[in-house]
Amino acid sequence: MTLRHLYSGKVRDIYDAGNDTLLFVASDRISAFDVVLHEPIPDKGRVLTAMTAFWLGRLGSVAPNHLVSVDASDFPPEAADLPDLTGRTMLVRRAQMLNIECIVRGYLSGSALAEYRSSQTMHGSVLPAGLREADRLPEPVFTPSTKAESGHDENISFEQACDIVGTEVASAAREISLAAYSEGAAWAAERGIIIADTKFELGFIDGRLCLCDEVLTPDSSRFWAASEWVPGRTPPSFDKQPVRDWLQASGWDKTPPPPPLPDEVVAASRDRYRAAYERITGLRLDDWPGVTPA
């Protein structure tokens, strides 16, 4: 008997593990410009899993979470039929997920920067005049978005989020998201890393709003080296920045199929993911189960 496969996304595969639990398997797949590339980034999935486990351990005072175990010995016996689970898999409790993305921004970048330049607003709220690219915002802001079934998520106001999930739930999600971001950003700042923005997924388990999915990883967050931050330009991020940069320079039109990535670009991106984990956690990635030593 094998576990029932429920979903495959750009990065994750999800399986029904029985007893109201799921297996979240983070692959080494990488996407850019909404296209999954052919070449994996070695150990990327393990970085995402290891960082999520680290943060969920630190954020227990902020909110409960869905994590049961990252130890393969705790997985159902049928999981043995699935390949390469070690170090990249979370056994989690099922949750009733909110139908919004819970984004927190501490710096002006990405889609928020584009909106600000056109209207001096961020998710519909007016910001002070004169802010520059990558400027620190006066305070962290909860900026939700929709969860699109296809295409891109849409930035929405807090009032629109209230219309989707209800005012009480939206307010609770905002409180948890801001607290988790603030605690994570303070921890990272002590280690020379800026968390410019991040996306949380929240859901209800036994009537309590919980942190779910990945938390404060390079795929869900914009990490910058504090030493490279200069307002007026966006510093390189600790993720697939080398992949994006190479694809932009390649002349690719951002429609499938993507061009093959050179080995040195894959290696550079792998190094960025490893560096994010090790600099933020203070741990060696090579000590995480299943990781191939660099």
C-alpha positions in Angstrom: 0.0 0.0 0.0 1.3 3.4 -0.9 0.4 6.9 0.4 -2.2 8.7 -1.6 -0.7 11.6 -3.5 -2.7 14.8 -3.1 -0.8 17.6 -4.7 2.3 18.6 -6.5 3.3 22.3 -6.7 6.4 24.0 -8.1 8.4 22.8 -5.1 6.3 20.6 -2.8 4.6 17.2 -3.1 1.9 16.4 -0.5 0.7 13.0 0.6 -2.1 11.8 2.8 -0.4 10.2 5.8 -3.6 9.1 7.6 -5.0 10.2 11.0 -5.6 13.7 9.8 -1.9 14.2 9.0 0.0 14.9 5.8 3.5 14.5 4.5 5.0 17.7 3.0 8.0 16.8 0.8 10.1 19.7 -0.3 11.8 18.8 -3.6 14.9 20.5 -5.1 12.9 21.8 -8.0 13.3 25.5 -8.7 11.1 27.9 -10.6 11.7 31.3 -12.0 9.2 33.7 -13.7 6.5 31.1 -12.9 8.3 28.4 -14.9 9.8 25.2 -13.3 13.4 24.8 -14.6 14.9 21.4 -15.6 17.8 21.5 -13.3 17.3 21.0 -9.5 19.3 22.9 -6.9 20.9 20.2 -4.7 19.6 20.2 -1.1 17.3 23.1 -1.7 14.4 21.1 -0.3 16.4 20.2 2.8 17.2 23.9 3.4 13.5 24.8 3.2 12.6 22.0 5.6 15.5 22.6 8.1 14.8 26.4 8.2 11.0 25.8 8.7 11.7 23.4 11.6 14.2 25.9 13.1 11.7 28.8 13.0 8.7 26.8 14.2 10.8 25.8 17.2 11.5 29.5 17.9 8.1 30.9 17.3 6.1 28.6 19.6 5.3 31.6 21.8 3.8 33.5 18.9 1.4 30.8 17.6 0.9 27.0 17.5 1.9 25.2 14.3 1.1 22.1 12.3 4.5 20.3 12.6 4.4 16.8 14.1 7.9 15.6 13.1 10.8 15.8 10.6 12.1 12.5 11.8 11.6 9.8 9.1 11.2 7.2 11.9 7.9 8.9 12.8 6.5 8.7 9.3 3.9 6.0 8.4 5.4 2.7 7.2 4.0 3.3 3.7 6.3 6.3 3.3 9.2 3.9 2.7 7.9 3.5 -0.8 8.6 7.2 -1.6 12.1 8.1 -2.7 14.5 10.5 -1.0 12.4 11.7 2.0 15.3 12.1 4.4 15.7 15.7 5.6 13.2 17.2 3.2 9.9 16.0 4.7 7.6 17.2 7.4 4.8 15.2 9.0 2.1 17.8 9.7 -1.4 18.0 11.0 -4.1 18.8 8.5 -5.4 22.4 8.8 -8.3 24.4 7.4 -6.2 26.9 5.5 -7.1 30.6 5.2 -7.9 31.7 1.7 -5.4 34.6 1.9 -1.6 34.9 1.8 -0.3 36.6 5.0 2.5 38.8 3.8 4.5 41.2 6.1 6.7 43.9 4.6 9.4 45.7 6.5 11.2 47.2 3.5 9.9 48.6 0.2 10.6 46.1 -2.5 9.0 43.8 -5.1 5.4 44.4 -6.1 5.0 46.9 -3.2 7.7 49.1 -4.7 6.0 49.0 -8.1 2.7 50.1 -6.6 4.3 52.8 -4.5 6.0 54.3 -7.6 2.7 54.5 -9.4 0.4 55.7 -6.6 2.4 56.2 -3.4 0.4 53.4 -1.9 1.1 49.9 -0.7 -1.8 47.4 -0.9 -4.0 50.5 -1.2 -2.7 52.3 1.9 -0.9 55.6 1.5 2.8 55.6 2.4 5.0 58.7 3.2 6.3 60.5 0.2 10.0 60.2 -0.8 10.6 56.6 0.0 13.3 54.9 -2.1 13.8 51.4 -3.4 14.7 49.1 -0.5 13.9 51.7 2.1 13.0 50.5 5.6 9.3 51.2 6.2 8.3 53.2 9.3 7.0 49.9 10.8 6.3 46.4 9.5 3.0 46.2 7.6 0.6 43.3 7.1 -0.1 43.3 3.4 -2.3 40.3 2.4 -2.9 38.9 -1.0 -5.3 36.5 -2.6 -4.5 32.9 -3.3 -4.9 32.5 -7.0 -6.0 29.2 -8.4 -4.0 30.0 -11.5 -1.8 32.9 -12.5 -0.5 35.5 -10.0 -1.8 36.3 -6.5 -3.4 39.7 -6.2 -2.4 42.3 -3.6 -5.4 43.3 -1.5 -6.1 45.7 1.3 -6.7 44.6 4.9 -10.4 45.5 4.4 -10.6 43.2 1.4 -8.9 40.4 3.5 -11.7 40.9 6.1 -14.3 40.4 3.4 -12.7 37.1 2.4 -12.0 35.5 5.9 -13.9 37.8 8.3 -12.7 40.7 10.4 -11.9 38.6 13.5 -9.9 36.0 11.6 -8.1 38.7 9.5 -7.2 40.6 12.7 -5.8 37.4 14.3 -3.8 36.6 11.2 -2.4 40.1 11.1 -1.4 39.9 14.8 0.3 36.5 14.4 2.0 37.5 11.1 3.4 40.7 12.5 4.6 39.1 15.7 6.3 36.2 13.8 8.0 38.6 11.4 9.2 40.9 14.2 10.7 38.1 16.2 12.3 36.5 13.1 13.6 39.9 11.8 15.2 40.7 15.2 16.9 37.3 15.4 18.2 37.6 11.8 19.4 41.2 12.3 21.7 40.0 15.1 23.3 37.8 12.5 23.7 40.4 9.8 20.6 39.5 7.8 17.7 41.7 6.9 14.3 40.1 6.4 12.8 42.5 3.9 9.5 40.7 3.6 8.0 37.3 4.1 4.9 35.3 3.4 3.1 33.1 6.0 0.4 30.5 5.5 -2.1 30.2 8.4 -4.8 27.7 9.1 -7.1 26.4 11.8 -6.3 23.2 13.7 -8.7 22.3 16.5 -10.1 25.8 16.4 -6.8 27.5 16.8 -5.1 29.6 14.2 -1.7 28.0 13.4 1.5 28.7 11.4 1.6 26.2 8.5 3.7 25.2 5.5 7.1 26.8 5.2 8.2 29.6 7.6 10.8 32.3 7.0 12.7 30.4 4.3 14.6 31.8 1.3 11.6 30.8 -0.9 9.0 32.6 1.2 11.1 35.5 2.3 13.5 38.2 0.9 16.8 37.9 2.8 19.5 40.5 2.3 22.9 40.8 3.8 22.8 43.9 6.0 26.4 44.8 4.9 25.1 45.1 1.3 21.9 47.1 2.0 22.0 50.6 0.6 18.6 52.4 0.2 18.0 53.2 -3.4 18.8 49.8 -4.8 17.8 46.2 -4.0 20.7 44.0 -2.7 21.1 40.4 -3.9 18.8 38.0 -2.0 19.8 34.7 -0.4 17.9 32.4 -2.8 17.7 31.8 -6.5 19.1 35.3 -7.3 21.9 33.8 -9.5 19.3 31.8 -11.4 17.1 34.9 -12.0 20.1 37.0 -13.0 21.4 34.5 -15.5 18.0 34.0 -17.0 17.4 37.7 -17.4 20.8 38.1 -19.1 20.2 35.0 -21.4 17.5 36.7 -23.5 14.9 34.0 -22.6 11.4 35.2 -23.2 10.1 33.7 -19.9 7.9 31.2 -21.6 8.4 27.4 -21.6 10.7 25.7 -22.3 13.4 27.4 -20.2 17.0 27.3 -21.2 19.3 24.8 -19.4 21.1 26.3 -16.4 25.0 26.2 -16.5 26.5 24.2 -13.7 28.1 27.3 -12.2 24.7 29.0 -11.8 23.2 25.9 -10.1 26.2 25.8 -7.7 26.0 29.5 -7.0 22.3 29.3 -6.1 23.0 26.2 -3.9 25.6 28.3 -2.1 23.1 31.1 -1.5 20.5 28.7 0.0 23.1 27.1 2.3 24.4 30.5 3.4 20.9 31.6 4.3 20.4 28.6 6.6 23.8 28.7 8.2 24.0 32.4 8.8 20.5 32.7 10.2 20.4 29.5 12.3 24.1 29.3 13.3 24.0 25.6 12.4 25.8 23.6 9.8 23.7 22.4 7.0 26.0 19.4 6.6 24.7 18.1 9.9 21.1 18.0 8.7 19.9 14.5 7.6 20.4 13.6 4.0 22.6 16.6 3.1 25.5 16.1 0.7 28.5 17.9 2.2 29.5 20.9 0.1 
